[in-house]
Amino acid sequence: MATKVDAVSAGNKYIVCQNTDNIATLGILKRNPLNYSVPLILMQFSLISLTSQMIEFCLRPLGQSSIVAQILGGVIYGPSALGHDALIGMALFPARSVLTLRTVAVFGIMFFFFAVGVKSDSRMMVRPGRRAAVIGISAFLSTLVLTISFAFLLIKYVHMDDSLSSALVLIAASQCLTAFPNIACLLAELQLSSSDLGRIATSAAMVCDIFGMGLVAVVLGIVQSGSDPVKSALSVISMCLFVIVMVYVIGPIIRIVIRSIPAGKPLADRYVFFCFAGTLVTAFVTEVIGQHFILGPLVFGLLTPDGQPLGSPMVSKLDYPIGKFLYPTFLTTSGLKTNIFKIDRWSLLIVVLLILFSCISKIAAVAFSSRFFDIRFKDSVVIGLMLNARGICELILYNLFRDNGVLTDKEFALCVISVVGVTAVITPLIRLLYDPSKQYLPSKRRTIQHMKSDAELRIVVCIKNQENVPSIVDLLEASDATEESPIAVLALLLVELVGRTTPMLAAHQSTQALQSTNSQSVHILGALRQYQLCHETCVTVQSFSVFSHLNSTQDDICRVARDQKANIVILPFHKRWEIDGSIGSQDRTVQNMNIKIMERAPCSVGILVDRGILTGSTSILSNQSIFQVAVIYIGGPDDAESLFYAARMGRRNNVSLTILRFLLFGCDTARERKQDNNLIDEVRQANMLNQNNFKYQERVVKDGVGLAASLRSLEDSFNLLLVGRHHHASQILMGLGAWSECPELGVVGDILASPDFGSTASVLVVQQQRLRGEKLGHRLMRPMMISHELMHEPTLPPAAATATATGSSHMNPRLEISIDRE
């Protein structure tokens, strides 16, 4: 009579006996700390964290994703590397510690998927755009059908062992999954969440998740019921009932809880407890009904509205402990269970062939469906690569299959290697094939200098803080909107993305639509609305809130500027002044954003250094006093752009325009001055009707020291100073670049924006649009030189100090020349 063998003895598993009192030790002098649970798991977490960070640091130059490093961190300590030595494996990760480590990782996964649900836009799943729906559905169904068919062909015509043959169809079916969490994490690392192709891939992934979750629910019901059709049907039905109850019972309760949260106050502990308890209870319920425990937290998170007052604070609380600690632990535990020594070459070749076929099939499906939406072939390939992202969702599925005996250690190792391999290949390929900055470089001029005199001036204004609004309105008001040359303002309120995964551009159609926004947004939009009402016939204002990560906001700004055909983008400066003239705060993320926008903007760019708080002045909408504007002109395209913007301001009756032209003491030829003379004469002609408020001065300096001294004489003389960012290399700027703190402002702009520059005037640093292929430092105009003969005369006649330039005295009698003799 055959002996009955229990399930544990029949499988490759252990019965672990452990003393229940071995929790914490009293120190290494009395006993071995690694024989106790608490010191052991602390040591394991330390090794996992440090090793993963070191691997990620080493792989970063290769453009690899962090998920590769985290899985490899577990592989190193698993049976594939150090753990292959029995002594090391039993010392660092003994069998008695595996249950504790995996349990902690499971809690991390539960709250990770709750956070993913909160940050996701559930409306995109049920109401996707036509393009996202077609691309997502075609990618899912094509990959599912083709890959499973290919798996059956391999099973029929290729020799393989029985375990791989039974698991190959499930491995093939798992390749059709296009999990939104995987793609969202990958795009966030690549800083492509706000890019055009990133948005398409994200939307398509959310469509695929509807089919993917349904497929996984059916497969899990079959696996966990032991292929019993009745139990499988009951599991699927109970899952559907669970979702219905969550949507129609728990959903309204969540909305009631949100309405009870006081606005503008920190999230109370009872609401945090509500989210934590809800996550644990829903995970328990889904386990009871035969589904995976992540389904409950995911649905609970999807029903929790993102943003304030509940979603954003909860995600902020979970982001670091879950996203940076417990979530990577689960990835590492998958690596710990991976034993590459179980793999034979033939099985590896079969799985590699299957994975390669599935990836090509998905890319081909995306490329074919993209043709109907005028998406370039190269861009469709990039979208296909993004949809091939592997990550946490596949690892959860493979771990479940392994725990239920569907996958042996060999197939599990093959699946984990496929996740690492695919991610390791597609990540650098996406970086290589897709540079979102190039999509914003147009081939046509979009500048103020080159626009027609009767054309509409289109300005994109980026607002980060409410305190900048008066100066921005002053700038818009001074820009002189008329019926002949109207102004279109596109106001972008920059809001840091917290509590969402997908960036969003929300339009504000009217003041009635502002009730759901915060009070700061209401005040900002109210001020812009007032400006529009004062110029109803010649000003249009469109307002948007840009919700995105600060390291990718530049993509949204450049996209709006490109789509709206803007002439100039006005950006905020990263420093804020206090009322006593000192620097109050600095935001380096804003500085990085400004630098990136200047590198890729599809039009001209201006950075507004706001010093309005120093004067306490109100908007010139109701101020009848003269608004003093000065242009610092040295020469170059950027100075020309600032000159023509200032010339437009000079047409306004209550704007006084002064052009300060700096000349270098040296040699002077007509050829060198001709181009700049023509530009200035053109500006004079445009301001003939406002001659009383128009001044032109020439200041001659010998070097950078003289330029800096001359600039300091402008303190408290003007309300607004305009200057170009770049100038042609010249002695007039010699020695000034070494002291520059803000490269985005240029040499002169950095001096004017310095706290040491004791002026209350705001500064607008302008960079003219760079066309495709044009180098940043390319100068179209040269700085002006003054002859040595003029400076060597023993005396300068008094009349020379006010003499007009040759050939232009009839245009403007208010021309001044000052010469620096030092």
C-alpha positions in Angstrom: 0.0 0.0 0.0 1.4 3.3 -1.1 2.3 5.8 1.6 0.3 9.0 1.4 2.5 12.1 0.9 1.4 15.5 2.2 1.5 18.6 0.0 4.5 20.1 1.7 6.6 17.0 1.4 5.6 16.5 -2.3 6.7 20.0 -3.3 10.0 21.8 -3.1 9.0 23.5 0.2 10.1 23.6 3.8 8.5 23.0 7.2 10.1 25.7 9.4 10.2 25.4 13.1 10.9 28.6 15.1 10.9 29.6 18.7 8.0 32.0 19.2 10.1 34.0 21.8 12.9 34.8 19.3 11.7 38.3 18.5 14.3 40.8 19.7 17.7 40.3 21.1 19.6 42.0 24.0 22.7 42.6 22.0 25.5 40.9 20.1 27.6 40.2 23.2 25.1 37.7 24.5 23.7 36.0 21.4 23.6 36.1 17.6 21.1 38.8 16.5 20.4 37.1 13.2 18.7 34.3 15.1 15.9 36.8 16.1 13.2 38.1 13.8 13.5 41.9 14.4 17.3 42.2 13.9 17.1 39.9 10.9 14.4 41.7 9.0 16.1 45.1 9.7 19.3 43.7 8.3 17.5 42.4 5.3 15.8 45.7 4.6 19.1 47.5 4.9 20.8 45.2 2.5 17.9 45.4 0.0 17.8 49.2 0.1 21.5 49.8 -0.1 22.1 47.2 -2.8 19.2 48.4 -5.0 20.4 52.0 -4.8 24.0 51.0 -5.7 22.8 49.0 -8.7 20.5 51.8 -9.8 23.4 54.3 -9.5 25.6 52.0 -11.7 22.9 51.4 -14.3 21.8 55.1 -14.5 24.4 56.0 -17.2 22.9 53.2 -19.3 19.5 54.8 -19.1 17.9 51.9 -17.1 14.7 52.0 -15.1 14.8 51.6 -11.3 12.7 48.4 -11.5 15.6 46.6 -13.1 17.9 47.6 -10.2 15.3 46.6 -7.6 14.8 43.1 -9.1 18.5 42.6 -9.6 19.0 43.6 -5.9 17.0 40.5 -4.9 18.6 38.3 -7.6 22.0 39.0 -6.1 21.0 37.7 -2.6 18.9 34.9 -4.1 19.9 31.4 -5.2 21.2 32.9 -8.5 24.2 34.6 -6.9 25.2 34.9 -3.2 22.3 32.7 -2.0 23.6 29.8 -4.1 26.1 29.3 -1.4 24.1 27.5 1.3 26.0 29.2 4.2 25.5 32.7 2.9 21.9 32.1 1.9 20.9 30.6 5.3 22.7 33.4 7.1 21.2 36.4 5.2 17.8 35.2 4.0 17.0 31.9 5.9 13.7 30.1 5.2 12.2 31.2 8.5 12.4 34.9 7.5 10.8 34.6 4.1 7.2 34.6 5.4 7.8 37.8 7.5 9.6 39.5 4.6 6.9 38.7 2.1 4.1 39.7 4.5 5.6 43.1 4.9 6.0 43.4 1.2 2.4 42.4 0.7 1.2 45.3 2.9 3.3 47.6 0.8 1.7 46.3 -2.4 -1.8 46.9 -1.0 -1.2 50.5 -0.2 0.7 51.0 -3.4 -2.2 50.0 -5.5 -4.6 52.1 -3.3 -2.3 55.1 -4.1 -2.3 54.1 -7.8 -6.1 54.0 -7.8 -6.3 57.5 -6.2 -3.8 59.0 -8.7 -5.6 57.5 -11.7 -8.3 59.2 -13.6 -11.1 56.7 -13.6 -13.1 58.7 -16.1 -10.4 57.9 -18.7 -11.2 54.2 -18.3 -14.9 54.5 -19.0 -14.8 57.5 -21.3 -11.5 57.4 -23.2 -10.8 59.4 -26.3 -11.3 57.7 -29.7 -7.6 57.6 -30.4 -6.7 56.0 -27.1 -9.6 53.5 -27.3 -8.6 52.3 -30.8 -4.9 52.0 -30.0 -5.4 50.3 -26.6 -8.0 47.8 -27.8 -6.1 46.9 -30.9 -2.9 46.4 -28.9 -4.6 44.3 -26.3 -6.6 42.0 -28.6 -3.9 41.6 -31.3 -1.3 40.7 -28.7 -3.6 38.3 -27.0 -4.7 36.4 -30.1 -1.4 36.3 -31.9 0.8 35.4 -28.9 -1.5 32.6 -27.7 -1.7 31.3 -31.2 2.1 31.4 -31.5 2.4 29.6 -28.1 0.1 26.7 -29.4 2.3 26.5 -32.5 5.4 26.2 -30.4 3.9 23.6 -28.2 2.8 21.6 -31.2 6.0 21.8 -33.3 8.8 22.5 -30.9 10.1 19.9 -28.4 9.9 21.1 -24.8 9.5 19.6 -21.3 6.0 19.1 -19.8 6.2 21.9 -17.2 7.0 24.5 -19.8 4.4 23.2 -22.2 1.7 23.5 -19.6 2.7 27.0 -18.6 3.5 28.5 -22.0 -0.1 29.5 -22.8 -0.4 31.4 -19.5 2.9 33.1 -20.1 1.7 34.1 -23.6 -1.6 35.4 -22.3 0.2 37.5 -19.7 2.0 39.4 -22.5 -1.2 41.1 -23.6 -1.4 43.0 -20.3 -0.7 46.7 -20.7 -0.8 47.7 -17.0 -1.3 51.4 -16.3 0.9 51.3 -13.1 3.8 50.0 -15.1 3.6 52.6 -17.8 2.9 55.4 -15.3 6.0 54.5 -13.3 8.2 54.2 -16.4 7.1 57.5 -17.9 7.5 59.3 -14.6 11.1 58.1 -14.5 11.7 59.1 -18.1 10.0 62.4 -17.4 7.7 61.8 -20.4 4.3 61.8 -18.5 3.4 65.2 -20.0 4.7 64.5 -23.5 2.3 64.0 -26.4 3.2 60.3 -26.8 3.3 59.8 -23.1 -0.3 61.0 -22.8 -1.4 58.7 -25.6 0.3 55.7 -24.1 -1.2 56.5 -20.6 -4.7 56.8 -22.0 -4.4 53.6 -24.1 -3.1 51.7 -21.0 -6.1 52.7 -18.9 -8.4 51.4 -21.7 -6.4 48.1 -21.7 -6.7 47.8 -17.9 -10.4 47.3 -18.2 -9.9 44.2 -20.4 -6.8 43.2 -18.5 -8.4 43.2 -15.1 -11.3 41.2 -16.4 -9.0 38.6 -18.0 -6.9 38.4 -14.8 -10.0 38.0 -12.6 -11.2 35.1 -14.8 -7.7 33.4 -14.7 -7.4 33.9 -11.0 -10.8 32.4 -10.4 -9.9 29.3 -12.4 -6.5 28.9 -10.8 -7.6 29.4 -7.2 -10.6 27.2 -7.6 -8.5 24.3 -8.9 -10.1 24.5 -12.4 -13.6 23.7 -10.9 -16.1 25.4 -13.3 -18.7 26.0 -10.6 -16.2 27.6 -8.2 -14.6 29.6 -11.0 -18.0 31.0 -12.0 -18.9 31.8 -8.4 -15.5 33.6 -8.0 -16.1 35.7 -11.2 -19.7 36.5 -10.2 -18.6 37.5 -6.7 -16.0 39.8 -8.1 -18.6 41.5 -10.3 -20.9 41.9 -7.3 -18.0 43.3 -5.2 -17.3 46.0 -7.9 -21.0 46.9 -8.1 -21.3 47.2 -4.3 -18.1 49.3 -4.2 -19.4 51.7 -6.9 -23.0 52.2 -5.7 -22.6 51.8 -1.9 -19.0 52.6 -0.9 -18.6 55.3 -3.6 -21.4 57.6 -2.1 -20.0 57.0 1.4 -16.6 58.3 0.2 -18.2 61.4 -1.3 -20.1 62.1 2.0 -16.8 61.8 3.9 -15.1 64.2 1.5 -17.8 66.8 1.9 -17.3 66.7 5.6 -13.6 67.5 5.4 -13.0 71.2 6.3 -11.5 73.2 3.4 -8.1 74.7 3.8 -7.1 72.7 6.9 -4.7 69.7 7.4 -6.3 66.3 6.9 -7.5 65.0 10.3 -6.4 61.7 11.6 -9.9 60.2 11.3 -9.9 60.6 7.6 -6.4 58.9 7.3 -7.8 56.1 9.4 -10.8 55.8 7.1 -8.5 55.3 4.1 -6.2 52.8 5.9 -9.1 50.8 7.2 -10.8 50.9 3.9 -7.7 49.5 2.2 -7.3 46.7 4.6 -11.0 45.7 4.7 -11.4 45.7 0.9 -8.2 43.6 0.5 -9.6 41.1 3.0 -13.0 40.9 1.2 -11.4 40.3 -2.2 -9.3 37.5 -0.7 -12.4 35.9 0.8 -14.3 35.9 -2.5 -11.4 34.2 -4.3 -9.7 37.2 -6.0 -6.3 38.7 -5.4 -6.0 41.1 -2.5 -4.9 44.0 -4.7 -8.3 44.2 -6.4 -10.0 45.7 -3.4 -7.5 48.5 -2.6 -7.3 49.3 -6.3 -11.1 49.8 -6.7 -11.2 51.7 -3.4 -8.5 54.0 -4.7 -10.3 54.5 -8.0 -13.4 55.6 -6.1 -11.5 58.1 -4.0 -11.3 61.4 -5.9 -7.8 62.7 -6.6 -6.6 66.1 -5.5 -7.9 68.0 -2.5 -9.1 67.5 0.1 -8.5 63.8 0.5 -6.6 62.3 -2.4 -3.5 64.5 -2.5 -2.9 64.5 1.3 -3.2 60.7 1.4 -0.9 60.2 -1.6 1.7 62.5 0.0 1.6 60.5 3.2 2.0 57.2 1.4 4.5 58.3 -1.3 7.8 57.8 0.6 7.2 54.9 3.0 5.3 52.9 0.4 6.6 54.1 -3.0 10.3 54.2 -1.9 10.5 51.5 0.7 7.8 48.7 0.8 7.0 48.7 -2.9 10.6 48.0 -3.9 10.8 45.3 -1.2 8.2 43.3 -3.2 10.2 43.6 -6.3 13.3 42.4 -4.5 11.5 39.4 -3.0 10.6 38.3 -6.5 14.4 38.5 -7.3 15.1 36.4 -4.2 12.9 33.6 -5.5 14.6 33.6 -8.9 17.0 30.8 -9.5 18.6 31.0 -12.9 20.4 27.7 -12.3 17.0 26.0 -12.9 16.9 27.3 -16.5 18.1 25.3 -19.5 19.2 27.0 -22.7 16.4 25.5 -24.8 13.6 26.7 -22.5 15.3 30.1 -22.4 15.3 30.3 -26.2 11.7 29.3 -26.4 10.5 31.9 -23.9 12.7 34.6 -25.5 11.2 33.8 -28.9 7.7 34.1 -27.4 8.4 37.4 -25.6 10.0 38.9 -28.7 7.1 37.9 -30.8 4.6 39.4 -28.4 6.5 42.7 -28.2 6.7 42.9 -32.0 3.0 42.1 -32.3 2.0 44.8 -29.9 4.2 47.4 -31.7 2.8 46.4 -35.0 -0.8 46.6 -33.8 -0.1 50.1 -32.4 1.7 51.2 -35.6 -1.2 49.9 -37.8 -4.0 51.6 -35.7 -2.0 54.8 -35.5 -2.1 55.3 -39.2 -5.8 56.2 -38.9 -4.9 59.2 -36.6 -2.0 60.7 -38.6 0.6 59.5 -36.1 4.1 59.2 -37.6 5.5 55.7 -37.9 8.4 56.5 -35.6 6.1 57.9 -32.9 3.8 54.9 -33.2 6.8 52.6 -32.6 7.7 54.7 -29.4 4.1 54.3 -28.2 4.3 50.6 -28.8 7.5 50.4 -26.8 5.8 52.3 -23.9 2.9 49.9 -24.0 5.4 47.0 -23.7 6.5 48.2 -20.3 6.8 45.4 -17.7 6.7 45.8 -13.9 4.9 45.2 -10.7 1.6 43.8 -12.2 3.3 41.0 -14.1 5.4 40.1 -11.1 2.3 39.8 -8.9 0.7 37.5 -11.5 3.8 35.4 -11.8 4.2 35.1 -8.0 0.5 34.0 -7.8 1.0 31.4 -10.5 4.1 30.1 -8.7 2.4 29.9 -5.3 -0.5 28.0 -6.8 1.9 25.5 -8.6 1.1 26.7 -12.1 4.7 27.8 -12.6 7.7 25.8 -11.4 10.9 27.5 -10.3 12.2 27.3 -13.8 9.2 29.0 -15.5 9.1 31.6 -12.7 12.8 32.4 -13.2 12.1 32.7 -17.0 9.2 35.1 -16.4 11.2 37.3 -14.0 14.1 37.5 -16.4 11.6 38.4 -19.2 10.4 41.4 -17.1 13.9 42.5 -16.5 15.0 41.9 -20.1 12.1 43.7 -21.7 12.3 46.7 -19.4 16.1 46.9 -19.8 15.7 47.0 -23.6 12.8 49.3 -24.1 13.9 52.0 -21.6 17.0 53.1 -23.5 15.2 52.6 -26.9 12.5 55.1 -25.8 15.2 57.5 -24.7 17.0 57.1 -28.1 14.0 57.3 -30.4 12.0 60.0 -28.6 13.1 63.5 -27.6 10.0 65.5 -26.7 12.0 68.8 -26.9 12.3 68.5 -30.7 8.6 68.5 -31.3 8.3 72.1 -30.1 10.8 73.6 -32.6 8.9 75.1 -35.5 10.2 76.2 -38.9 8.4 79.5 -38.9 9.1 82.7 -37.0 6.9 83.3 -34.0 8.4 86.5 -32.5 7.4 90.0 -31.7 10.0 91.5 -34.0 8.8 89.6 -37.1 5.1 89.8 -36.6 3.0 92.2 -38.7 2.0 95.5 -37.2 -1.7 94.7 -37.4 -1.4 91.1 -36.2 -2.7 89.7 -33.0 -0.1 89.5 -30.2 -0.4 86.1 -28.5 1.1 85.9 -25.0 1.3 82.8 -22.8 1.6 83.9 -19.2 2.7 81.4 -16.6 1.6 82.2 -13.0 3.1 80.3 -10.0 2.1 82.7 -7.1 -0.6 85.1 -6.5 1.9 87.8 -5.6 3.1 88.1 -9.2 -0.3 89.0 -10.6 -0.1 92.8 -10.3 3.2 92.9 -12.2 1.9 90.5 -14.8 -1.2 92.6 -15.3 1.0 95.7 -15.6 3.0 94.0 -18.3 -0.1 93.0 -20.2 -1.6 96.5 -19.8 1.6 98.1 -21.0 1.7 95.8 -24.1 -0.9 98.1 -25.7 -3.9 96.2 -26.9 -5.8 97.9 -29.7 -8.5 97.0 -32.1 -5.9 97.1 -34.9 -3.5 94.9 -33.0 -5.3 92.9 -30.3 -3.8 90.8 -27.6 -4.7 87.1 -26.8 -3.6 86.1 -23.3 -3.3 82.4 -22.4 -2.9 82.3 -18.6 -1.4 79.0 -17.2 -1.7 78.5 -13.5 1.1 76.2 -12.5 -0.1 73.6 -9.9 2.2 70.9 -8.7 0.9 67.5 -9.4 0.1 65.7 -6.1 -2.3 62.9 -5.8 -2.5 62.2 -9.5 -0.4 60.1 -11.9 -1.6 61.6 -15.2 -1.0 65.3 -15.8 -4.0 67.4 -16.7 -4.7 70.7 -18.4 -8.0 72.1 -17.0 -9.7 75.0 -18.8 -11.6 77.6 -16.8 -14.5 78.6 -19.0 -16.0 81.3 -16.8 -15.9 82.7 -13.3 -18.8 80.4 -12.4 -16.5 77.4 -13.1 -14.1 78.5 -10.4 -16.0 77.3 -7.4 -14.1 74.1 -7.1 -10.7 75.6 -7.3 -8.8 77.1 -4.4 -9.0 80.7 -3.3 -5.7 81.7 -4.8 -6.8 80.5 -8.2 -10.0 82.5 -7.9 -8.1 85.7 -7.1 -5.7 85.2 -10.0 -8.4 84.5 -12.5 -10.5 87.3 -11.2 -7.7 89.8 -11.8 -7.2 88.5 -15.4 -11.0 88.7 -15.9 -11.0 92.3 -14.8 -8.2 93.1 -17.3 -10.2 91.5 -20.1 -13.4 93.5 -19.1 -11.5 96.7 -19.4 -10.5 95.9 -23.0 -13.4 93.8 -24.2 -13.0 94.8 -27.8 -9.2 94.1 -28.1 -8.3 91.5 -25.4 -9.2 87.8 -25.0 -8.1 85.8 -22.0 -8.2 82.0 -21.8 -7.2 80.5 -18.4 -6.0 77.0 -17.7 -4.7 75.2 -14.6 -1.7 73.0 -15.5 -1.5 70.0 -13.1 1.8 68.3 -13.6 5.1 67.3 -11.9 7.4 70.3 -11.7 10.1 68.4 -13.6 7.8 68.0 -16.6 5.8 71.2 -16.5 7.9 72.6 -19.4 6.3 70.1 -21.8 2.8 71.4 -21.0 3.8 75.0 -21.4 5.6 74.4 -24.7 2.7 72.4 -26.0 0.2 75.2 -25.3 2.6 77.7 -26.9 2.9 75.6 -30.0 -0.7 74.7 -30.4 -1.9 78.3 -29.7 0.8 79.8 -32.0 2.1 82.1 -29.3 4.6 84.9 -30.0 6.1 85.0 -26.5 5.9 83.0 -23.2 6.3 84.9 -20.0 7.8 82.8 -17.1 8.1 83.5 -13.4 11.5 84.1 -11.8 12.5 81.5 -9.2 13.4 84.1 -6.5 10.8 86.0 -4.5 11.5 89.3 -2.9 10.5 90.4 0.6 9.3 93.9 1.3 12.7 94.9 2.7 14.4 94.1 -0.6 16.0 90.8 0.5 15.4 87.4 -1.2 12.6 85.7 0.6 12.6 82.2 -1.0 14.0 80.4 -4.0 12.4 77.5 -6.0 15.1 75.6 -7.9 12.5 73.5 -9.7 11.1 76.7 -11.3 14.6 77.7 -12.3 15.2 74.3 -14.0 11.8 74.7 -15.7 12.8 78.1 -17.1 16.1 76.8 -18.4 14.4 73.8 -20.2 11.7 76.0 -21.7 14.3 78.4 -23.1 16.0 75.4 -24.7 12.9 74.1 -26.5 10.3 76.9 -26.7 8.5 77.2 -30.0 8.5 81.0 -29.7 10.2 83.9 -27.9 10.5 83.6 -24.1 10.6 86.2 -21.3 11.5 85.7 -17.6 9.8 88.3 -15.4 11.8 89.3 -12.4 9.0 90.7 -10.2 9.9 93.5 -7.8 6.4 94.9 -7.5 6.3 94.1 -3.8 9.1 96.7 -3.1 6.9 99.6 -4.3 3.5 98.3 -3.3 2.1 99.7 -6.5 -1.2 98.6 -7.9 -2.0 97.8 -11.5 -1.8 100.6 -14.0 -5.4 99.7 -15.1 -6.5 102.5 -12.7 -3.2 104.4 -12.4 -2.9 107.5 -14.5 0.8 108.1 -13.8 3.5 107.5 -16.3 4.8 103.9 -16.5 8.6 104.2 -17.1 10.0 101.5 -19.4 13.7 101.2 -20.4 15.4 98.9 -22.9 19.1 97.9 -22.4 20.4 97.5 -25.9 23.8 96.1 -26.7 23.1 94.1 -29.9 21.9 90.7 -31.0 18.6 89.0 -31.8 17.5 88.8 -28.1 18.1 92.6 -27.7 16.2 93.2 -30.9 13.2 91.2 -29.6 13.2 93.1 -26.3 13.5 96.4 -28.4 10.4 95.6 -30.5 8.4 94.5 -27.5 9.3 97.8 -25.8 8.4 99.7 -28.9 5.0 98.2 -28.8 4.7 99.4 -25.2 5.9 102.8 -26.2 2.8 103.4 -28.4 0.7 103.6 -25.2 0.0 107.2 -24.0 1.0 106.6 -20.3 4.1 104.6 -21.1 7.5 106.4 -21.3 10.0 104.5 -23.3 13.8 105.0 -23.0 16.3 103.1 -25.2 19.7 102.8 -23.6 22.2 101.8 -26.2 25.6 100.7 -24.9 28.6 101.2 -27.2 32.1 99.9 -26.8 35.0 102.3 -26.8 37.1 101.2 -29.8 36.7 101.5 -33.5 33.5 102.4 -35.3 32.6 101.7 -38.9 29.3 102.3 -40.7 29.0 98.7 -41.6 29.1 97.5 -38.0 26.4 100.0 -36.9 24.2 99.8 -39.9 21.9 96.9 -38.9 21.4 98.2 -35.4 20.8 101.7 -36.7 18.1 100.4 -39.0 16.3 98.6 -36.2 16.4 101.7 -33.9 15.2 103.9 -36.7 12.4 101.6 -37.3 11.4 101.8 -33.6 11.6 105.6 -33.8 9.3 105.7 -36.8 6.8 103.5 -34.9 6.8 105.9 -32.0 6.5 109.1 -33.9 3.1 109.8 -32.4 4.4 109.5 -28.8 7.6 111.6 -29.1 7.1 113.3 -25.8 7.5 110.0 -24.0 10.3 108.6 -26.1 14.0 109.0 -25.3 17.1 107.6 -26.9 20.5 107.5 -25.1 23.9 106.2 -26.1 26.3 105.3 -23.4 29.9 104.5 -24.2 31.9 102.2 -22.0 35.3 100.5 -22.2 34.7 97.2 -20.5 32.4 95.2 -18.2 33.3 97.3 -15.2 32.1 100.4 -17.0 28.9 98.6 -18.1 28.1 97.5 -14.6 28.7 101.0 -13.2 26.5 102.5 -15.9 23.7 100.0 -15.2 23.8 100.9 -11.5 23.1 104.5 -12.3 19.6 103.3 -13.5 18.5 102.4 -10.0 15.0 103.7 -9.2 14.6 105.5 -12.5 12.2 103.1 -14.2 9.3 100.7 -13.4 10.3 98.0 -16.0 13.6 97.2 -17.6 13.8 95.0 -20.7 17.0 93.3 -21.8 18.0 90.4 -24.1 19.4 87.2 -22.6 22.4 86.8 -24.9 24.7 89.3 -26.6 27.6 88.9 -29.0 30.9 88.1 -27.3 32.6 91.4 -26.7 34.9 93.3 -24.3 31.8 95.2 -23.2 30.8 92.0 -21.2 34.3 91.0 -20.2 34.6 89.7 -16.7 30.9 89.8 -15.9 30.1 86.2 -16.8 32.2 84.8 -13.9 29.9 86.4 -11.4 26.7 85.2 -13.0 24.4 83.3 -10.6 21.4 82.8 -12.9 22.5 81.6 -16.4 18.9 81.7 -17.7 19.0 85.5 -17.4 22.2 86.1 -19.2 25.0 88.4 -18.1 23.2 91.7 -18.0 19.9 90.3 -16.8 21.7 88.6 -13.9 23.1 92.0 -12.9 19.7 93.7 -13.1 18.1 90.9 -11.1 20.7 90.8 -8.4 19.7 91.9 -4.8 22.8 94.1 -4.9 21.2 96.1 -7.8 19.4 98.5 -5.6 16.4 99.0 -7.9 12.7 98.6 -7.4 12.1 98.1 -11.1 10.9 94.7 -12.4 13.1 93.1 -15.1 11.9 91.2 -18.2 14.7 89.2 -19.8 13.9 88.2 -23.3 15.1 85.5 -25.6 14.1 85.5 -29.2 12.8 82.2 -30.7 15.4 79.7 -31.9 14.5 78.1 -35.1 15.2 74.4 -35.8 18.9 73.9 -36.2 19.8 77.4 -35.0 22.5 77.4 -32.3 21.8 79.2 -29.1 24.9 81.4 -29.2 24.5 82.4 -32.9 24.3 86.2 -33.2 22.9 88.0 -36.1 24.1 91.4 -35.1 27.4 92.7 -33.6 27.9 95.1 -30.7 28.7 98.7 -31.6 32.2 100.2 -31.3 33.2 103.9 -30.8 36.4 105.1 -32.4 39.6 105.8 -30.5 39.9 109.2 -32.1 36.7 110.4 -30.3 38.0 109.3 -26.9 41.5 110.8 -27.4 40.4 114.4 -28.0 41.6 116.6 -25.2 38.1 118.1 -24.6 34.6 117.1 -25.6 32.5 120.0 -26.8 29.4 120.4 -24.8 27.3 120.1 -27.8 28.6 116.6 -28.4 26.9 115.4 -25.2 23.5 116.0 -26.8 24.3 115.7 -30.5 22.1 113.4 -32.5 23.3 110.4 -34.4 24.2 110.9 -38.1 21.2 111.1 -40.3 18.6 110.8 -37.5 18.4 114.2 -35.9 15.2 115.0 -37.6 13.5 112.0 -36.1 14.2 112.5 -32.4 15.6 115.6 -30.8 15.7 113.9 -27.4 18.9 111.9 -28.0 21.7 111.8 -25.4 25.3 110.5 -25.5 27.2 109.8 -22.4 30.8 108.6 -22.4 32.5 106.7 -19.6 36.0 108.2 -19.2 37.2 105.8 -16.5 
